[in-house]
Amino acid sequence: MKKIFSSQNSMIIHHMKNLLEVEGISSFIKNENLTVALGELPPTECWVELWILDERKEAEAREIIRKESIAEEQAIQWPWTCPFCGEKIEGQFTDCWQCGETNPDYKR
């Protein structure tokens, strides 16, 4: 058994576990209910952990997690200013709510 990833966000851990399972890498989650100990233990000791059963799959598992982490980072949308009317738009929107133009940086 080998710990390969930890996060304070259990949804991320479950997502990573699902990705590993799809690739045939058996894994399990530890510390999922340890948040009740926050304040008594250091915060990072209470983070949820993802472990794999077969240590020989460590490199493959880490690569899957690395690629997914990069994809999630790239998916973050930053606020943008409409080049047509100058309206400031929150990053999750692809079109300007003032004039209806599409963000020229948006990739469909």
N, CA, C and O atoms as CSV, one atom per row, in Angstrom:
chain,resi,resn,atom,element,x,y,z
A,1,MET,N,N,0.846,-1.180,0.000
A,1,MET,CA,C,0.000,0.000,0.000
A,1,MET,C,C,0.890,1.242,0.000
A,1,MET,O,O,1.963,1.257,0.602
A,2,LYS,N,N,0.425,2.269,-0.680
A,2,LYS,CA,C,1.216,3.487,-0.817
A,2,LYS,C,C,0.293,4.693,-0.899
A,2,LYS,O,O,-0.638,4.722,-1.705
A,3,LYS,N,N,0.558,5.691,-0.055
A,3,LYS,CA,C,-0.199,6.941,-0.139
A,3,LYS,C,C,0.324,7.719,-1.339
A,3,LYS,O,O,1.530,7.914,-1.490
A,4,ILE,N,N,-0.606,8.167,-2.200
A,4,ILE,CA,C,-0.159,8.883,-3.391
A,4,ILE,C,C,-0.716,10.292,-3.514
A,4,ILE,O,O,-0.248,11.075,-4.342
A,5,PHE,N,N,-1.723,10.625,-2.688
A,5,PHE,CA,C,-2.328,11.950,-2.828
A,5,PHE,C,C,-3.103,12.283,-1.569
A,5,PHE,O,O,-3.680,11.398,-0.937
A,6,SER,N,N,-3.118,13.562,-1.202
A,6,SER,CA,C,-3.949,14.003,-0.089
A,6,SER,C,C,-4.497,15.393,-0.405
A,6,SER,O,O,-3.906,16.160,-1.165
A,7,SER,N,N,-5.628,15.688,0.194
A,7,SER,CA,C,-6.277,16.975,-0.035
A,7,SER,C,C,-7.225,17.249,1.121
A,7,SER,O,O,-7.713,16.325,1.772
A,8,GLN,N,N,-7.477,18.516,1.365
A,8,GLN,CA,C,-8.474,18.857,2.373
A,8,GLN,C,C,-9.884,18.729,1.813
A,8,GLN,O,O,-10.859,18.781,2.561
A,9,ASN,N,N,-9.993,18.560,0.492
A,9,ASN,CA,C,-11.275,18.469,-0.190
A,9,ASN,C,C,-11.570,17.009,-0.538
A,9,ASN,O,O,-10.919,16.443,-1.417
A,10,SER,N,N,-12.529,16.402,0.131
A,10,SER,CA,C,-12.827,14.990,-0.108
A,10,SER,C,C,-13.418,14.749,-1.498
A,10,SER,O,O,-13.285,13.648,-2.031
A,11,MET,N,N,-14.063,15.743,-2.093
A,11,MET,CA,C,-14.597,15.562,-3.447
A,11,MET,C,C,-13.463,15.349,-4.447
A,11,MET,O,O,-13.588,14.536,-5.363
A,12,ILE,N,N,-12.366,16.070,-4.275
A,12,ILE,CA,C,-11.211,15.894,-5.160
A,12,ILE,C,C,-10.637,14.488,-4.994
A,12,ILE,O,O,-10.294,13.832,-5.977
A,13,ILE,N,N,-10.534,14.032,-3.756
A,13,ILE,CA,C,-10.015,12.695,-3.488
A,13,ILE,C,C,-10.902,11.639,-4.160
A,13,ILE,O,O,-10.390,10.713,-4.788
A,14,HIS,N,N,-12.207,11.771,-4.033
A,14,HIS,CA,C,-13.115,10.807,-4.656
A,14,HIS,C,C,-13.007,10.853,-6.179
A,14,HIS,O,O,-13.072,9.816,-6.840
A,15,HIS,N,N,-12.843,12.037,-6.725
A,15,HIS,CA,C,-12.678,12.176,-8.176
A,15,HIS,C,C,-11.403,11.457,-8.623
A,15,HIS,O,O,-11.424,10.704,-9.597
A,16,MET,N,N,-10.295,11.686,-7.915
A,16,MET,CA,C,-9.031,11.037,-8.261
A,16,MET,C,C,-9.144,9.519,-8.103
A,16,MET,O,O,-8.607,8.768,-8.917
A,17,LYS,N,N,-9.830,9.076,-7.075
A,17,LYS,CA,C,-10.032,7.638,-6.866
A,17,LYS,C,C,-10.788,7.037,-8.052
A,17,LYS,O,O,-10.433,5.963,-8.537
A,18,ASN,N,N,-11.819,7.723,-8.513
A,18,ASN,CA,C,-12.579,7.242,-9.665
A,18,ASN,C,C,-11.709,7.153,-10.912
A,18,ASN,O,O,-11.814,6.194,-11.676
A,19,LEU,N,N,-10.847,8.153,-11.121
A,19,LEU,CA,C,-9.952,8.129,-12.278
A,19,LEU,C,C,-9.020,6.922,-12.216
A,19,LEU,O,O,-8.782,6.264,-13.230
A,20,LEU,N,N,-8.497,6.635,-11.035
A,20,LEU,CA,C,-7.608,5.482,-10.876
A,20,LEU,C,C,-8.358,4.181,-11.122
A,20,LEU,O,O,-7.852,3.282,-11.793
A,21,GLU,N,N,-9.560,4.085,-10.579
A,21,GLU,CA,C,-10.357,2.863,-10.727
A,21,GLU,C,C,-10.653,2.588,-12.200
A,21,GLU,O,O,-10.614,1.435,-12.630
A,22,VAL,N,N,-10.949,3.634,-12.982
A,22,VAL,CA,C,-11.211,3.475,-14.414
A,22,VAL,C,C,-9.988,2.885,-15.117
A,22,VAL,O,O,-10.123,2.123,-16.074
A,23,GLU,N,N,-8.795,3.241,-14.639
A,23,GLU,CA,C,-7.553,2.744,-15.229
A,23,GLU,C,C,-7.109,1.410,-14.631
A,23,GLU,O,O,-6.023,0.917,-14.937
A,24,GLY,N,N,-7.951,0.833,-13.781
A,24,GLY,CA,C,-7.644,-0.474,-13.215
A,24,GLY,C,C,-6.706,-0.446,-12.024
A,24,GLY,O,O,-6.111,-1.468,-11.683
A,25,ILE,N,N,-6.565,0.699,-11.389
A,25,ILE,CA,C,-5.693,0.821,-10.217
A,25,ILE,C,C,-6.574,0.845,-8.970
A,25,ILE,O,O,-7.316,1.799,-8.738
A,26,SER,N,N,-6.482,-0.204,-8.183
A,26,SER,CA,C,-7.290,-0.298,-6.956
A,26,SER,C,C,-6.763,0.682,-5.919
A,26,SER,O,O,-5.557,0.791,-5.698
A,27,SER,N,N,-7.693,1.395,-5.287
A,27,SER,CA,C,-7.299,2.395,-4.304
A,27,SER,C,C,-8.335,2.466,-3.195
A,27,SER,O,O,-9.435,1.927,-3.311
A,28,PHE,N,N,-7.961,3.139,-2.122
A,28,PHE,CA,C,-8.899,3.357,-1.026
A,28,PHE,C,C,-8.603,4.700,-0.376
A,28,PHE,O,O,-7.533,5.281,-0.560
A,29,ILE,N,N,-9.575,5.175,0.387
A,29,ILE,CA,C,-9.507,6.498,1.003
A,29,ILE,C,C,-9.355,6.347,2.511
A,29,ILE,O,O,-10.028,5.532,3.140
A,30,LYS,N,N,-8.456,7.151,3.078
A,30,LYS,CA,C,-8.255,7.173,4.526
A,30,LYS,C,C,-8.518,8.586,5.053
A,30,LYS,O,O,-8.461,9.560,4.303
A,31,ASN,N,N,-8.799,8.680,6.321
A,31,ASN,CA,C,-8.980,9.950,7.044
A,31,ASN,C,C,-10.217,10.726,6.623
A,31,ASN,O,O,-10.308,11.927,6.879
A,32,GLU,N,N,-11.164,10.067,5.984
A,32,GLU,CA,C,-12.323,10.801,5.477
A,32,GLU,C,C,-13.132,11.462,6.589
A,32,GLU,O,O,-13.751,12.501,6.362
A,33,ASN,N,N,-13.137,10.889,7.766
A,33,ASN,CA,C,-13.917,11.447,8.871
A,33,ASN,C,C,-13.044,12.088,9.944
A,33,ASN,O,O,-13.504,12.321,11.062
A,34,LEU,N,N,-11.812,12.368,9.617
A,34,LEU,CA,C,-10.889,12.898,10.612
A,34,LEU,C,C,-11.044,14.406,10.832
A,34,LEU,O,O,-10.389,14.962,11.713
A,35,THR,N,N,-11.886,15.074,10.059
A,35,THR,CA,C,-12.052,16.524,10.218
A,35,THR,C,C,-12.573,16.884,11.607
A,35,THR,O,O,-12.418,18.023,12.049
A,36,VAL,N,N,-13.184,15.933,12.290
A,36,VAL,CA,C,-13.670,16.208,13.645
A,36,VAL,C,C,-12.506,16.470,14.606
A,36,VAL,O,O,-12.705,17.030,15.684
A,37,ALA,N,N,-11.303,16.070,14.219
A,37,ALA,CA,C,-10.131,16.263,15.076
A,37,ALA,C,C,-9.415,17.583,14.797
A,37,ALA,O,O,-8.417,17.895,15.446
A,38,LEU,N,N,-9.917,18.356,13.840
A,38,LEU,CA,C,-9.286,19.654,13.558
A,38,LEU,C,C,-9.233,20.489,14.828
A,38,LEU,O,O,-10.212,20.579,15.569
A,39,GLY,N,N,-8.105,21.083,15.064
A,39,GLY,CA,C,-7.904,21.860,16.290
A,39,GLY,C,C,-7.114,21.064,17.305
A,39,GLY,O,O,-6.315,21.622,18.056
A,40,GLU,N,N,-7.335,19.774,17.328
A,40,GLU,CA,C,-6.568,18.886,18.209
A,40,GLU,C,C,-5.317,18.391,17.493
A,40,GLU,O,O,-4.289,18.142,18.123
A,41,LEU,N,N,-5.412,18.251,16.171
A,41,LEU,CA,C,-4.294,17.794,15.342
A,41,LEU,C,C,-3.945,18.897,14.344
A,41,LEU,O,O,-4.781,19.752,14.052
A,42,PRO,N,N,-2.725,18.885,13.821
A,42,PRO,CA,C,-2.382,19.852,12.766
A,42,PRO,C,C,-3.307,19.657,11.563
A,42,PRO,O,O,-3.670,18.523,11.250
A,43,PRO,N,N,-3.690,20.732,10.887
A,43,PRO,CA,C,-4.654,20.639,9.790
A,43,PRO,C,C,-4.274,19.631,8.708
A,43,PRO,O,O,-5.130,18.878,8.244
A,44,THR,N,N,-3.005,19.605,8.301
A,44,THR,CA,C,-2.631,18.690,7.225
A,44,THR,C,C,-2.697,17.225,7.651
A,44,THR,O,O,-2.784,16.341,6.799
A,45,GLU,N,N,-2.659,16.959,8.941
A,45,GLU,CA,C,-2.798,15.589,9.431
A,45,GLU,C,C,-4.241,15.101,9.306
A,45,GLU,O,O,-4.506,13.900,9.367
A,46,CYS,N,N,-5.156,16.031,9.133
A,46,CYS,CA,C,-6.580,15.687,9.015
A,46,CYS,C,C,-7.054,15.624,7.568
A,46,CYS,O,O,-8.228,15.357,7.312
A,47,TRP,N,N,-6.156,15.867,6.624
A,47,TRP,CA,C,-6.541,15.823,5.222
A,47,TRP,C,C,-6.910,14.405,4.811
A,47,TRP,O,O,-6.398,13.431,5.363
A,48,VAL,N,N,-7.793,14.304,3.851
A,48,VAL,CA,C,-8.208,13.014,3.307
A,48,VAL,C,C,-7.063,12.487,2.422
A,48,VAL,O,O,-6.438,13.252,1.687
A,49,GLU,N,N,-6.801,11.188,2.501
A,49,GLU,CA,C,-5.685,10.599,1.777
A,49,GLU,C,C,-6.176,9.532,0.804
A,49,GLU,O,O,-7.132,8.808,1.081
A,50,LEU,N,N,-5.503,9.452,-0.338
A,50,LEU,CA,C,-5.775,8.421,-1.334
A,50,LEU,C,C,-4.581,7.478,-1.380
A,50,LEU,O,O,-3.443,7.902,-1.586
A,51,TRP,N,N,-4.855,6.203,-1.188
A,51,TRP,CA,C,-3.829,5.170,-1.169
A,51,TRP,C,C,-4.105,4.167,-2.280
A,51,TRP,O,O,-5.260,3.897,-2.610
A,52,ILE,N,N,-3.040,3.619,-2.854
A,52,ILE,CA,C,-3.193,2.538,-3.819
A,52,ILE,C,C,-2.757,1.235,-3.156
A,52,ILE,O,O,-1.917,1.233,-2.256
A,53,LEU,N,N,-3.332,0.139,-3.610
A,53,LEU,CA,C,-3.016,-1.167,-3.027
A,53,LEU,C,C,-1.717,-1.733,-3.580
A,53,LEU,O,O,-0.929,-2.316,-2.835
A,54,ASP,N,N,-1.489,-1.570,-4.869
A,54,ASP,CA,C,-0.323,-2.149,-5.527
A,54,ASP,C,C,0.743,-1.071,-5.728
A,54,ASP,O,O,0.591,-0.198,-6.583
A,55,GLU,N,N,1.813,-1.131,-4.946
A,55,GLU,CA,C,2.873,-0.120,-5.030
A,55,GLU,C,C,3.543,-0.091,-6.395
A,55,GLU,O,O,4.136,0.921,-6.767
A,56,ARG,N,N,3.458,-1.178,-7.144
A,56,ARG,CA,C,4.065,-1.219,-8.482
A,56,ARG,C,C,3.341,-0.284,-9.446
A,56,ARG,O,O,3.874,0.045,-10.506
A,57,LYS,N,N,2.149,0.140,-9.093
A,57,LYS,CA,C,1.354,1.043,-9.941
A,57,LYS,C,C,1.526,2.507,-9.535
A,57,LYS,O,O,0.814,3.379,-10.033
A,58,GLU,N,N,2.467,2.773,-8.634
A,58,GLU,CA,C,2.637,4.137,-8.113
A,58,GLU,C,C,2.913,5.158,-9.214
A,58,GLU,O,O,2.255,6.197,-9.268
A,59,ALA,N,N,3.875,4.878,-10.091
A,59,ALA,CA,C,4.228,5.838,-11.142
A,59,ALA,C,C,3.033,6.123,-12.048
A,59,ALA,O,O,2.777,7.274,-12.401
A,60,GLU,N,N,2.311,5.085,-12.419
A,60,GLU,CA,C,1.135,5.248,-13.277
A,60,GLU,C,C,0.060,6.081,-12.572
A,60,GLU,O,O,-0.539,6.971,-13.175
A,61,ALA,N,N,-0.174,5.786,-11.299
A,61,ALA,CA,C,-1.184,6.510,-10.528
A,61,ALA,C,C,-0.804,7.979,-10.374
A,61,ALA,O,O,-1.644,8.864,-10.535
A,62,ARG,N,N,0.448,8.230,-10.065
A,62,ARG,CA,C,0.893,9.627,-9.916
A,62,ARG,C,C,0.767,10.402,-11.224
A,62,ARG,O,O,0.443,11.590,-11.212
A,63,GLU,N,N,1.018,9.740,-12.344
A,63,GLU,CA,C,0.904,10.403,-13.642
A,63,GLU,C,C,-0.558,10.745,-13.945
A,63,GLU,O,O,-0.844,11.817,-14.480
A,64,ILE,N,N,-1.467,9.859,-13.614
A,64,ILE,CA,C,-2.902,10.122,-13.810
A,64,ILE,C,C,-3.321,11.333,-12.979
A,64,ILE,O,O,-4.031,12.215,-13.463
A,65,ILE,N,N,-2.879,11.364,-11.739
A,65,ILE,CA,C,-3.227,12.478,-10.850
A,65,ILE,C,C,-2.579,13.774,-11.326
A,65,ILE,O,O,-3.202,14.835,-11.283
A,66,ARG,N,N,-1.333,13.690,-11.777
A,66,ARG,CA,C,-0.637,14.884,-12.277
A,66,ARG,C,C,-1.374,15.474,-13.475
A,66,ARG,O,O,-1.605,16.682,-13.531
A,67,LYS,N,N,-1.740,14.629,-14.426
A,67,LYS,CA,C,-2.444,15.110,-15.627
A,67,LYS,C,C,-3.785,15.735,-15.273
A,67,LYS,O,O,-4.156,16.769,-15.828
A,68,GLU,N,N,-4.509,15.116,-14.356
A,68,GLU,CA,C,-5.810,15.659,-13.960
A,68,GLU,C,C,-5.643,16.988,-13.231
A,68,GLU,O,O,-6.445,17.902,-13.425
A,69,SER,N,N,-4.622,17.105,-12.406
A,69,SER,CA,C,-4.376,18.356,-11.683
A,69,SER,C,C,-4.069,19.487,-12.656
A,69,SER,O,O,-4.536,20.610,-12.467
A,70,ILE,N,N,-3.292,19.202,-13.690
A,70,ILE,CA,C,-2.979,20.212,-14.713
A,70,ILE,C,C,-4.245,20.608,-15.455
A,70,ILE,O,O,-4.475,21.792,-15.701
A,71,ALA,N,N,-5.073,19.621,-15.817
A,71,ALA,CA,C,-6.320,19.912,-16.537
A,71,ALA,C,C,-7.249,20.782,-15.698
A,71,ALA,O,O,-7.872,21.708,-16.219
A,72,GLU,N,N,-7.345,20.490,-14.401
A,72,GLU,CA,C,-8.202,21.293,-13.522
A,72,GLU,C,C,-7.675,22.715,-13.402
A,72,GLU,O,O,-8.448,23.673,-13.378
A,73,GLU,N,N,-6.354,22.847,-13.327
A,73,GLU,CA,C,-5.744,24.173,-13.219
A,73,GLU,C,C,-6.024,24.992,-14.474
A,73,GLU,O,O,-6.317,26.185,-14.390
A,74,GLN,N,N,-5.936,24.356,-15.628
A,74,GLN,CA,C,-6.176,25.056,-16.886
A,74,GLN,C,C,-7.643,25.417,-17.065
A,74,GLN,O,O,-7.971,26.343,-17.807
A,75,ALA,N,N,-8.532,24.686,-16.386
A,75,ALA,CA,C,-9.961,24.951,-16.522
A,75,ALA,C,C,-10.418,26.177,-15.739
A,75,ALA,O,O,-11.521,26.680,-15.951
A,76,ILE,N,N,-9.569,26.653,-14.835
A,76,ILE,CA,C,-9.932,27.838,-14.060
A,76,ILE,C,C,-10.039,29.025,-15.008
A,76,ILE,O,O,-9.117,29.315,-15.770
A,77,GLN,N,N,-11.154,29.690,-14.948
A,77,GLN,CA,C,-11.386,30.821,-15.832
A,77,GLN,C,C,-11.186,32.123,-15.056
A,77,GLN,O,O,-11.793,32.331,-14.006
A,78,TRP,N,N,-10.347,32.973,-15.575
A,78,TRP,CA,C,-10.082,34.249,-14.929
A,78,TRP,C,C,-11.035,35.310,-15.474
A,78,TRP,O,O,-11.486,35.207,-16.615
A,79,PRO,N,N,-11.344,36.322,-14.674
A,79,PRO,CA,C,-12.193,37.417,-15.175
A,79,PRO,C,C,-11.593,38.021,-16.447
A,79,PRO,O,O,-10.374,38.042,-16.623
A,80,TRP,N,N,-12.453,38.502,-17.316
A,80,TRP,CA,C,-11.982,39.089,-18.556
A,80,TRP,C,C,-12.778,40.341,-18.861
A,80,TRP,O,O,-13.879,40.529,-18.345
A,81,THR,N,N,-12.225,41.186,-19.692
A,81,THR,CA,C,-12.880,42.418,-20.110
A,81,THR,C,C,-13.265,42.276,-21.574
A,81,THR,O,O,-12.431,41.941,-22.415
A,82,CYS,N,N,-14.505,42.528,-21.865
A,82,CYS,CA,C,-14.995,42.416,-23.236
A,82,CYS,C,C,-14.251,43.425,-24.123
A,82,CYS,O,O,-14.271,44.623,-23.839
A,83,PRO,N,N,-13.601,42.958,-25.187
A,83,PRO,CA,C,-12.858,43.879,-26.054
A,83,PRO,C,C,-13.772,44.754,-26.914
A,83,PRO,O,O,-13.306,45.709,-27.535
A,84,PHE,N,N,-15.059,44.439,-26.955
A,84,PHE,CA,C,-15.991,45.187,-27.797
A,84,PHE,C,C,-16.662,46.335,-27.057
A,84,PHE,O,O,-16.816,47.431,-27.596
A,85,CYS,N,N,-17.073,46.062,-25.767
A,85,CYS,CA,C,-17.781,47.128,-25.043
A,85,CYS,C,C,-17.080,47.527,-23.738
A,85,CYS,O,O,-17.477,48.506,-23.106
A,86,GLY,N,N,-16.040,46.781,-23.324
A,86,GLY,CA,C,-15.289,47.138,-22.120
A,86,GLY,C,C,-15.889,46.628,-20.819
A,86,GLY,O,O,-15.366,46.932,-19.746
A,87,GLU,N,N,-16.971,45.863,-20.885
A,87,GLU,CA,C,-17.615,45.331,-19.677
A,87,GLU,C,C,-16.706,44.291,-19.019
A,87,GLU,O,O,-16.098,43.464,-19.698
A,88,LYS,N,N,-16.622,44.345,-17.671
A,88,LYS,CA,C,-15.857,43.342,-16.931
A,88,LYS,C,C,-16.763,42.129,-16.684
A,88,LYS,O,O,-17.874,42.261,-16.171
A,89,ILE,N,N,-16.261,40.945,-17.060
A,89,ILE,CA,C,-17.050,39.715,-17.020
A,89,ILE,C,C,-16.354,38.700,-16.114
A,89,ILE,O,O,-15.131,38.561,-16.152
A,90,GLU,N,N,-17.137,37.997,-15.303
A,90,GLU,CA,C,-16.580,36.926,-14.470
A,90,GLU,C,C,-16.120,35.787,-15.368
A,90,GLU,O,O,-16.693,35.548,-16.431
A,91,GLY,N,N,-15.083,35.091,-14.930
A,91,GLY,CA,C,-14.417,34.095,-15.756
A,91,GLY,C,C,-15.257,32.925,-16.221
A,91,GLY,O,O,-14.960,32.347,-17.266
A,92,GLN,N,N,-16.300,32.552,-15.485
A,92,GLN,CA,C,-17.082,31.379,-15.880
A,92,GLN,C,C,-18.002,31.667,-17.067
A,92,GLN,O,O,-18.601,30.748,-17.625
A,93,PHE,N,N,-18.114,32.940,-17.455
A,93,PHE,CA,C,-18.985,33.294,-18.571
A,93,PHE,C,C,-18.188,33.407,-19.866
A,93,PHE,O,O,-17.115,34.011,-19.896
A,94,THR,N,N,-18.720,32.824,-20.927
A,94,THR,CA,C,-18.047,32.875,-22.231
A,94,THR,C,C,-18.517,34.043,-23.074
A,94,THR,O,O,-17.830,34.450,-24.010
A,95,ASP,N,N,-19.688,34.590,-22.749
A,95,ASP,CA,C,-20.235,35.688,-23.532
A,95,ASP,C,C,-20.466,36.908,-22.646
A,95,ASP,O,O,-20.784,36.785,-21.463
A,96,CYS,N,N,-20.304,38.064,-23.231
A,96,CYS,CA,C,-20.520,39.330,-22.523
A,96,CYS,C,C,-22.013,39.528,-22.289
A,96,CYS,O,O,-22.810,39.398,-23.219
A,97,TRP,N,N,-22.392,39.839,-21.065
A,97,TRP,CA,C,-23.810,40.055,-20.772
A,97,TRP,C,C,-24.268,41.456,-21.179
A,97,TRP,O,O,-25.465,41.741,-21.183
A,98,GLN,N,N,-23.327,42.323,-21.518
A,98,GLN,CA,C,-23.674,43.682,-21.946
A,98,GLN,C,C,-23.985,43.729,-23.447
A,98,GLN,O,O,-25.004,44.281,-23.861
A,99,CYS,N,N,-23.084,43.139,-24.259
A,99,CYS,CA,C,-23.270,43.238,-25.715
A,99,CYS,C,C,-23.459,41.893,-26.412
A,99,CYS,O,O,-23.792,41.854,-27.596
A,100,GLY,N,N,-23.249,40.783,-25.683
A,100,GLY,CA,C,-23.480,39.464,-26.257
A,100,GLY,C,C,-22.314,38.869,-27.026
A,100,GLY,O,O,-22.422,37.752,-27.532
A,101,GLU,N,N,-21.208,39.580,-27.125
A,101,GLU,CA,C,-20.050,39.065,-27.857
A,101,GLU,C,C,-19.367,37.948,-27.055
A,101,GLU,O,O,-19.384,37.952,-25.824
A,102,THR,N,N,-18.771,36.998,-27.772
A,102,THR,CA,C,-18.068,35.883,-27.143
A,102,THR,C,C,-16.632,36.286,-26.829
A,102,THR,O,O,-15.988,36.998,-27.598
A,103,ASN,N,N,-16.147,35.817,-25.683
A,103,ASN,CA,C,-14.760,36.054,-25.293
A,103,ASN,C,C,-13.852,35.515,-26.402
A,103,ASN,O,O,-13.935,34.332,-26.734
A,104,PRO,N,N,-12.995,36.346,-26.975
A,104,PRO,CA,C,-12.148,35.870,-28.070
A,104,PRO,C,C,-11.142,34.796,-27.620
A,104,PRO,O,O,-10.609,34.079,-28.467
A,105,ASP,N,N,-10.874,34.669,-26.343
A,105,ASP,CA,C,-9.955,33.639,-25.839
A,105,ASP,C,C,-10.651,32.317,-25.550
A,105,ASP,O,O,-9.999,31.323,-25.232
A,106,TYR,N,N,-11.979,32.306,-25.660
A,106,TYR,CA,C,-12.751,31.093,-25.350
A,106,TYR,C,C,-12.554,30.074,-26.465
A,106,TYR,O,O,-12.722,30.386,-27.644
A,107,LYS,N,N,-12.192,28.840,-26.073
A,107,LYS,CA,C,-11.986,27.762,-27.035
A,107,LYS,C,C,-13.167,26.807,-26.943
A,107,LYS,O,O,-13.383,26.184,-25.903
A,108,ARG,N,N,-13.912,26.691,-27.993
A,108,ARG,CA,C,-15.089,25.796,-28.015
A,108,ARG,C,C,-14.668,24.392,-28.303
A,108,ARG,O,O,-15.510,23.495,-28.362
